Amino acid sequence: MFENRRIGLALIAPATLFVLLGFILPVLVLLAGAFRADGAWTLANYIDFFSRPLNQEVFLRTLRLGFWVTAVSAVIGYGVALAVVEAGPRAKGRLVALLVLPLMISPVARTYAWLVILGRTGFVNVALGWVGLTDEPIRFLFTETAVFIGLIQLFFPLMVLPLISSLENLPRDVVPAARVLGASWFSVFFKVILPLTREGLVVGGTLVFVGSLTAYVTPAILGGSKVLMLETLLYQRVAVANDYASAAVIAVILIVMSVAANILLRRLASVKRRRTA
């Protein structure tokens, strides 16, 4: 037994060392800079960061967009996941392939496609003018709306796929039983389907929320310098201002927000589980 354990430790040692030296150590060095100023350990960098109105606006915008992207993805994702699960075997395979296909395309290419769709001479403005809803092109690009649409399109599959997995593991007789007992579809969803598929919602919600917080390409292309988010602000602090202290602060904020989102979603799921029990 002890011999097998030593062999196992020897096998994982190279990978563990690589992760420690190539990822964890550089991240710790970067994050340590967020707590140092003038050679001393301090929170002055955080106080300075949050005292600036621009940083406050960017922080709140990032939280707001992350929340709404996650919420809308969950609402639409349940409908799509239910449709996929209820489809026949052949149709289910094709629908899942359509969901997975965008993940195989570069985010840069997918985001640039929205420039063509949402531009002043793009499909949306042409369609609005054709039906007579507007006389002049509407500015969609470089707005929060454009960033929101781009993030939804980018991370929506990451919400649907965990929900499909959870719904496939849902007992087939619970929904008919609830309907036979007189429950409405509204009650069936919130009292039967939602509690029994909360794990998929937690996984999908974490992936979408964290992805929305840490996305760079989509906010940079569709938002530009007019709709800054924490990732694009971090890039500006490093590449333009050479302000590594502020960049380290932003990195810490992103990590804390990502971990907090996962913990919060799991806590909510555990509370609902205890109430159901």
C-alpha positions in Angstrom: 0.0 0.0 0.0 2.8 2.4 1.0 4.8 1.4 -2.1 1.8 2.3 -4.3 1.4 5.6 -2.6 5.1 6.4 -3.1 4.8 5.5 -6.8 1.7 7.7 -7.1 3.4 10.7 -5.5 6.4 10.2 -7.8 4.2 10.2 -10.8 2.3 13.4 -9.9 5.4 15.2 -8.6 6.5 16.6 -12.1 3.0 18.0 -12.9 2.7 19.4 -9.4 6.0 21.1 -9.6 5.2 22.5 -13.0 1.9 24.0 -11.8 3.6 25.5 -8.7 6.4 27.1 -10.6 4.6 28.0 -13.8 1.2 29.2 -12.4 0.8 29.4 -8.7 4.1 31.1 -7.8 3.8 33.9 -10.5 0.2 34.5 -9.5 1.2 34.8 -5.8 4.0 37.2 -6.7 1.6 39.3 -8.8 -1.1 39.3 -6.1 1.4 40.2 -3.4 2.1 43.5 -5.2 -1.5 44.5 -4.5 -0.8 44.6 -0.8 2.5 46.4 -0.9 3.2 50.2 -1.2 6.5 51.9 -0.4 8.0 48.6 0.8 5.3 48.0 3.4 2.2 45.8 3.6 -0.8 48.0 3.4 -4.3 48.4 1.9 -3.5 51.8 0.4 -3.7 50.4 -3.1 -7.3 49.3 -2.6 -8.3 52.5 -1.0 -6.7 54.5 -3.8 -8.4 52.3 -6.4 -11.9 52.5 -5.0 -11.6 56.2 -4.3 -11.6 57.0 -8.0 -15.0 57.5 -9.7 -13.9 55.8 -12.9 -12.8 52.6 -11.1 -16.1 52.6 -9.1 -18.1 52.9 -12.3 -16.1 50.1 -14.0 -16.4 47.8 -11.0 -20.2 48.3 -10.8 -20.6 47.9 -14.6 -18.7 44.6 -14.5 -20.8 43.3 -11.7 -24.0 44.5 -13.4 -23.3 43.0 -16.7 -22.1 39.7 -15.2 -25.3 39.4 -13.2 -27.6 40.1 -16.1 -25.7 37.9 -18.5 -25.9 35.0 -16.0 -29.6 35.7 -15.2 -30.7 35.9 -18.8 -28.6 32.9 -19.8 -30.3 30.9 -17.0 -33.8 31.9 -18.0 -33.3 31.2 -21.7 -31.0 28.2 -21.0 -33.7 26.3 -19.1 -36.1 26.6 -22.1 -33.4 25.5 -24.5 -32.2 22.6 -22.2 -35.8 21.3 -21.8 -36.3 21.4 -25.6 -33.1 19.5 -26.2 -33.9 16.8 -23.5 -37.4 16.3 -24.9 -36.2 16.0 -28.5 -35.7 12.6 -30.1 -32.3 11.0 -30.1 -31.3 12.2 -33.6 -32.6 15.7 -33.0 -30.9 15.9 -29.6 -27.6 15.1 -31.1 -28.0 17.8 -33.8 -29.1 20.3 -31.2 -26.2 19.6 -28.9 -23.8 19.9 -31.9 -25.3 23.3 -32.7 -24.7 24.4 -29.1 -21.1 23.1 -29.0 -20.2 24.5 -32.5 -19.8 28.1 -31.3 -17.3 26.9 -28.7 -15.1 25.7 -31.5 -14.9 29.1 -33.1 -12.5 31.7 -31.9 -14.0 34.4 -29.7 -12.3 37.0 -31.8 -14.1 35.8 -34.9 -17.4 35.6 -33.2 -17.1 39.0 -31.6 -16.0 40.7 -34.9 -19.1 39.2 -36.5 -21.2 41.5 -34.2 -19.4 44.5 -35.7 -21.0 43.6 -39.0 -24.4 42.9 -37.5 -24.6 45.9 -35.1 -22.7 48.5 -37.2 -24.3 51.7 -38.6 -24.7 49.9 -42.0 -25.2 46.5 -40.4 -28.1 44.0 -40.6 -29.9 45.4 -37.5 -30.0 49.0 -38.7 -30.9 48.0 -42.2 -33.8 45.9 -40.9 -35.0 48.7 -38.6 -34.9 51.2 -41.5 -36.6 48.8 -43.9 -39.6 48.3 -41.5 -39.8 52.1 -40.9 -38.9 52.0 -37.2 -36.0 54.5 -37.6 -34.9 57.1 -40.1 -31.3 57.2 -38.9 -28.9 54.4 -37.9 -28.9 53.7 -34.2 -25.6 53.4 -32.4 -25.4 49.9 -31.0 -21.6 49.5 -31.0 -19.5 50.7 -28.1 -22.5 50.5 -25.7 -23.3 48.3 -22.7 -26.0 46.7 -24.9 -23.5 45.5 -27.4 -21.2 44.1 -24.7 -24.2 42.4 -23.1 -25.2 40.8 -26.4 -21.7 39.7 -27.2 -21.2 38.1 -23.7 -24.6 36.3 -24.0 -23.6 34.8 -27.3 -20.2 33.9 -26.0 -21.1 32.1 -22.8 -24.7 30.9 -23.3 -23.6 27.3 -24.3 -21.7 27.1 -21.0 -25.1 27.5 -19.2 -27.1 25.2 -21.4 -24.8 22.2 -21.3 -24.8 21.7 -17.5 -28.5 22.2 -17.5 -29.0 19.5 -20.1 -26.9 17.1 -18.0 -29.0 17.8 -14.9 -32.3 17.5 -16.7 -31.3 14.2 -18.2 -30.7 12.9 -14.7 -34.1 14.1 -13.5 -36.4 11.2 -12.7 -39.0 10.9 -15.5 -42.0 10.4 -13.2 -41.7 13.5 -11.0 -43.1 16.0 -13.5 -46.1 13.8 -14.5 -46.7 13.0 -10.8 -46.7 16.7 -9.9 -49.2 17.4 -12.8 -51.5 14.6 -11.7 -51.5 16.1 -8.2 -52.8 19.4 -9.7 -49.6 21.5 -9.8 -49.4 24.1 -12.5 -46.5 24.3 -14.9 -45.2 27.3 -12.9 -45.3 25.3 -9.7 -43.8 22.2 -11.4 -40.8 24.3 -12.6 -40.1 26.1 -9.3 -40.9 23.3 -6.9 -39.8 20.3 -8.8 -37.5 20.9 -11.8 -35.5 23.8 -10.3 -34.7 22.2 -7.0 -33.7 18.9 -8.6 -31.4 20.6 -11.2 -29.8 23.2 -9.0 -26.4 21.6 -9.4 -26.4 22.2 -13.1 -27.5 25.8 -12.5 -24.7 26.3 -10.0 -22.1 25.0 -12.5 -23.5 26.9 -15.4 -24.0 30.1 -13.4 -20.4 30.0 -12.1 -19.0 29.4 -15.6 -21.1 32.2 -17.2 -20.6 34.8 -14.3 -16.9 34.2 -14.0 -16.5 34.2 -17.8 -18.3 37.5 -18.0 -16.2 39.0 -15.3 -12.9 37.9 -16.9 -13.7 38.3 -20.6 -11.4 40.7 -22.5 -11.9 40.3 -26.2 -15.6 40.9 -26.3 -15.7 44.1 -24.1 -12.6 45.4 -25.8 -14.1 45.0 -29.3 -17.7 45.8 -28.7 -17.2 48.3 -25.8 -13.9 49.9 -26.7 -12.7 52.7 -24.4 -16.3 53.9 -23.8 -17.5 50.8 -22.0 -14.6 49.7 -19.8 -14.8 46.5 -17.7 -12.3 45.3 -15.2 -10.4 43.2 -17.7 -10.0 46.0 -20.2 -9.2 48.4 -17.4 -6.5 46.0 -16.2 -5.0 45.9 -19.7 -4.9 49.7 -19.8 -3.2 49.9 -16.5 -0.5 47.5 -17.6 0.0 48.3 -21.3 -0.6 52.0 -21.3 0.0 53.4 -17.8 2.5 50.8 -16.5 0.6 50.9 -13.2 1.3 47.3 -12.0 0.0 48.1 -8.5 -3.5 48.9 -9.8 -3.4 45.9 -12.2 -2.6 43.7 -9.2 -5.5 45.2 -7.3 -7.8 44.5 -10.2 -6.5 40.9 -10.5 -7.3 40.3 -6.8 -10.7 41.8 -7.2 -11.5 39.5 -10.1 -10.3 36.4 -8.2 -12.3 37.3 -5.1 -15.4 38.0 -7.1 -15.1 34.7 -9.0 -14.6 32.7 -5.8 -17.4 34.6 -4.0 -19.8 33.9 -6.9 -19.2 30.2 -6.7 -19.5 30.1 -2.9 -22.7 32.2 -3.0 -24.3 30.0 -5.7 -23.4 26.8 -3.7 -24.8 28.3 -0.5 -28.1 29.2 -2.2 -28.3 25.7 -3.6 -27.6 24.1 -0.2 -30.2 26.3 1.5 -32.8 25.3 -1.1 -31.8 21.6 -0.7 -32.3 21.8 3.1 -35.7 23.5 2.6 -36.8 20.8 0.1 -35.6 18.1 2.5 
